[in-house]
Each structure stands twice: as structure tokens, then as C-alpha cells.
Amino acid sequence: MSESAFSLPDDPDTVRRALVEWYEADHRGFPWRETTDPYEILVSEVMSQQTQLERVVEAFDGFVERWPDAERLAAADRSAVVGFWSDHSLGYNNRARYLHEAAGQVMTEFDGEFPETPGELQELQGVGPYTANAVASFAFNNGNAVVDTNVKRVLHRAFDIPDDDDAFADAAGELMPAGESRTWNNAIMELGGVACTKTPACDDASCPWRAWCDAYATGDFSAPDVPTQSPFEGSRRQFRGRTVRILGEYDELALSELGPRVRVDYTTDGEHGREWLQELLADLEDDGLVAVDTDGETTVRLQR
């Protein structure tokens, strides 16, 4: 463990389950997510470096159709591989050369079988720690927790992990369920790619971590790659987050007890009174975050 202190939720299993269920219910259908072929996953990972995923999809399909495995890529003329790379505007043509060389290594040094551990995969030309871990995770379910820019953003916002590489690695590793690197790494990267983006889409993307998220509760969505604090002070999103945070501290609260905790200017019949609070709670109830009981005095509890 690094010296950087951080605190994860008290019930990590619930946090893990929420993310995996969210991912499995709906996620972007990239072709490399539909395979466990290490060759195809390596191609996708190399192509995805500093390249928009939408542009990668077309290039990936064409590449694996032309060179469907390491054997045929290794046998290809290197200039043809580099030419393909350039024609598809993938940038950094040395990555095409490295990929071609890596395919040759698989054939000559590993007898045509891909190595399966992050350490062995780093022996391939141009394959660094991140790419090696991604291939080990997605092809062999044999990787460590992935920590890329998106994952750092998620961890910083959700659990106030300090901007420190060791702290991010420790937190990511602690959160990942043992033996589940394939699903987990896909899920947390998807969270950073569609919900916890630089401009967050917490509600629109039904982020599964809103109930625990520090940024959602405070309205401060700054992150290592988002240096400027977003102007959420006084916004509806901030009060939604505050409501979730407050309910997390209690088994349940009556509406009359919850209101003043959410807003210091809360009055039953005021502009930000009972009707305003009920509308806010209705939104949270629709999102499955709270349960409202109207049998007798209205009470509210957090959905676990």
C-alpha cells in the first residue's frame, strides 16, 4: 500500500455488484469486446492508443479481415501494414511496425501461442505495462486492475482518491474482484467512457455509483484531467447528490426531517419546500436511488 491515504466504501461488494450489473445491462458493442482472441485484442489496444474509438472500429475490422491472425501478420510485408495504418489515419506509424514485429515474436519466440501474463506480454515489441495488462485481462482474464486516464477520473471523483499513481493503483486493485479482470476492467473503463466523462453524465447515463460518489454529493467534478471545478453550486444535480449522501447516513428520514438537511432555506410551503423536495425525490426514485413510503407520514430511505 502507498502512503497516500484514501477510504473506499464500507460495503465494497455492493459497489462492485452495482457497476458490473450496470455494465452487463448495457454497454457499447465494440468488436474487440465480443472476442477473447489475444491477437485481435492486441490489435485493438494498439490502435486505440490516442485514437478515437469510433475511428478505430472501421480500421480494426479491415485490419483483422486482411491479417486475421499473428501468423499472417508476421508474414505480411511491413510496408503494407504501415500503409494500411497511414491510410486509416491511425497516427504514429511506428505502432504499426511494432505490431508487425510483435506478431513475428509470437511466431518465432512463443511457438505461435500468445503469452498469457502481463509480464510475458511485455516481452513483445511495443507492448508496455498498460497494453500487456489489458491483453492479459480481456483475452485471458488474467490481468491486474487497469488504471488509465478514465479510471483515474472515476476513482478521484467517486471515492476522492488523491491524484497519485500509487494511490490510484492501490484503490483500483482493492476494488477489482479477484479473478474478474475481464469484466471488471471493461466495466470501469466503460463507466469513465460514457458516464464519468470530462463533462459528467451522471443521471443521463444512470451512473451506478451515484449513491457513493463524492463528486455527485458535493457537485465538485474536477479530476486529474479536469482541472477546473464545474459550476454546480446551487444546481439541481447538487441537491440530488446531497439528498443521496444524507440518506446514506440514516436508515430512513421523514420528509419534514429530510428537507432542512437538504436546504438550509427549506420551509414547508416555500419556493424550495415540500413540493420542490417531492419532485426531487421523484427523480431519484425513478432512477432507483431512493424509496419513498407514503403510507402515513412520508418517509424516505436510500435504495441499497
N, C-alpha and C positions, 0 to 999 in steps of 0.2 A: 504494500500500500504506500502511496506517496504521502508526503507531509501535508499536502493540500487537503483541508477538511471539507467534507460535504455530507449531506444527510439524505438518504433515499427514503421513500415512503415506508411506513411500518409494515405494510402488507404487500411485499413485492410480488407475490403470486397473483394477487388481484390485478396489479398493474400490468404484469406480463400477459395475463389472460385477456385483458381488455384490448391490448394492442394486437395480439395475434387474431382475436375474433374480428376486430375491425379490418385487418388486412385480408383475412380469408373471405370475408363477406364481399369485398370489392377492392380491386386494385388494377393498376394499369397492366394491360396484357402485352408486355414486350416479348418477342420471340425467345430471347435467352432465358426468360422465366419459365418457359414451357419445356426445358430440357435440363438434363444433368450431364450432358456431354462436356467434358472438360475443355475440349478443343473449341467448341462453339462459345463456351463461357469465356475462355481466354480471349478469343477474337472480340467479343462484345466489350469486355473490360478494357482492352487496349484501345478500341475505337471510341469508347465513352470518355476517355481522358480529355478534359477540356473541350468537349464537343457536345452540342445539344442532342438529347436523346432522340428527338424527332428525326433529326438528320441521320442519326446512327442506324435507325431501323431499316431504311432503304438500302444503305450501304452494307449492313450486316447480311441481309437476305441475299444480295447479289454476290457477296464475298463467299459465303458458305455454299452457294449454288455452284460457283466456279471452282472453289477449292474446298470440298466438303469434309476433309479430314487432314490431320497433320502430315500424313504420307504424301498426299497430292500437293499440299502447300510446299512441303520441303522440296519436292521435285520440280516445282514451278520455276520459271525464270524470274529472278529477283526484280528485274526491271518491269516485268508485267505486274508484279504485286505493288511496287511503288507507283506505277502508272495508274492502277486502279485506285489507290489511296488518294492520289492527286486529283483524279477525275471526279471523285466524290467529295472533294473539299474537306477531307478529314484533318488536314493540317499535320505539321510535324512528321514529314516523310520518314524520319529515322525510326518512327514507331513501326512502320511497315517493314523496314529492314530487320528490326529486332524480332518482329513476329515471325518473319520468314526464317530467321536464324533459330528461333526457339523451336519451330516445327522440326528443323533439322536435328536439333539436340534430342528431341523426343524420340526420333527415329534411330539415331546413332548411339546415344548415351543411355537411353532408357528402354531400348528394345521395342519401341513403338507404343509403350504404355506410359500414360501421363503419371508423373509423381503425384502423390495424394496429400502430402503435408505442406503447410506453408513454408517450412524450412527447405524442403526439397524443391518446391516450385520456384524458389528464389534463385536456384541454380540456372534457370532458363534466362536467356539473353533478354534484357529489358524488363524483366519481371521483378518489381520491387516488393517491399513488405505488404503494401495495401493490395496490390493485384494478386499476389500469391495467396493472401488470406481470403480474398473474395472467391478465387477459383476453388480453394480448399473448402470453403463454406458452401458454395452453390452447386458444385459438382459432387463433392464427397461428404457433405455435412460434417466436415472435419476441421472447421476453422475456429478462430477466435472472434470476439466481437469486433465488427467493423467500426472504425472511427473515421468518418470523412467529415467534410465541412457541414453537410446536412445533419449528421448525427450530433456533432458538437453543438449546433444551433438548438436542436431538440433538447439535449441534456442541460444546456445552460438555461434555457427558458423554463423547462418543466421543473427541474429539480435544483436550480440555482447552482449548478456545478461551476466552479471557478474556471476562468479561461487559462487552463494549464493542461498541457498534453498528458501528463501523468494522471491528473485527476480525471480527465475525460476517459482515458484508457481504463482506469480502475472502476469508474462508475459504469461504463459500458459493459465491462466484463462481469461486474457484480449483478447487473440486471439480466444478462443473457441466460436463459435456461440451459443447463448442462445438456450437451448433445443435440442442441436445436439450432445450430448456427445457420442452417439454410433458411428456415422460415423466419427466425428472429431477425437476422440481418436484412433480409428482404423487407420485413415489416417496418423496422425502424427507419430504414432508408426511404421507404415509401411515405412514412409519416413526415419526414423532412422535405420530401419532394412535392407533396400535394397539400398538406395541412399547415405544417410549421415552416412555411417558406419565408423569404425575407419580409414579405408582406403577409402576415399570418391569415389563414382562412379557417380559424378555429371552429366556428359554427357551421360555415358552409360545407366544410369537409368532415363535419361530425367528429372532430378530434377525440379519440378515446381517452386522452389523458387530461381532459379539462378539469376533472374533479380533483386532480392532484397538482395541477400546473401552477407554479409560482407566477409566471408571466400573465396567465389568464386571470389570476386573482388580483394582481396589482396593476395590470394594464401596461407594465413596462416590458416591451417586446424587443428590447435591444439584445444583441448577441455578438459573439466574436466577429461575425461578418456583417453585422447591422449595428454600427456604432452609435447611431442617433436614436434616442428614445422616441418611440412613437407617441403621438399626441392622443392618448386615450383617457386622460384625466376628465372625469365627469361624463364619460360616454356610457351608453347602454351596455356595451361589452364589459366595461369595468365593473358596473354594478352586478352584472350576471356573474362575473368571476368572484366578486366579493360575497355574493349570496352563497355560492358553492363553497367557498372557503369557510364561511361562518357555520354553515350547516355541517361541515365536516368536523366541527368541534362539539356538536351536540347530537344526541340520539334523535331528537325532534324539537321543533320550536313552534309555538303558536304564532299566528300571523302578527298578533299585537306585540309579540316579543321580538320577532324577526325584523320587522320594519325599522325600528330605531337603530338596530345594529347595522343595517344596510345603509341607511342615510341618517345623518345627524339632524337633517331638516324634515324628517318624516313626521307627518301628522295625519291622522286617520282620514280626514276629509280634504286634505290639502292637494296641491298640484302633484306632489310626489307622495301621495298617501296610499290608502288601501287599494284603490282601483289600479294605480300605477304598479304597485307591488304584485297584484294578482296577474297583470299582463306579463310582467317579467317572469313570474313563476310558471305561467302557462307556456312560455317559450322554453324554459328549462325542462318542463315536464314533457313537452313534445320531443325534446332531444334525449329523453330518458335519463336525465341527470337528477331530477328530484321527483318525489311523490307527494301529492297534495291530498290530504284527507279532509273532506268537508262534512263528515258525519259529526255534528255538534260544532264545537269551536274549530275553525280551520287550523290544521297543523301541517307542518311541512317537515320532510326528512330527506336526507340525501339517499339516492339510489346506490346501493353497493353492488 
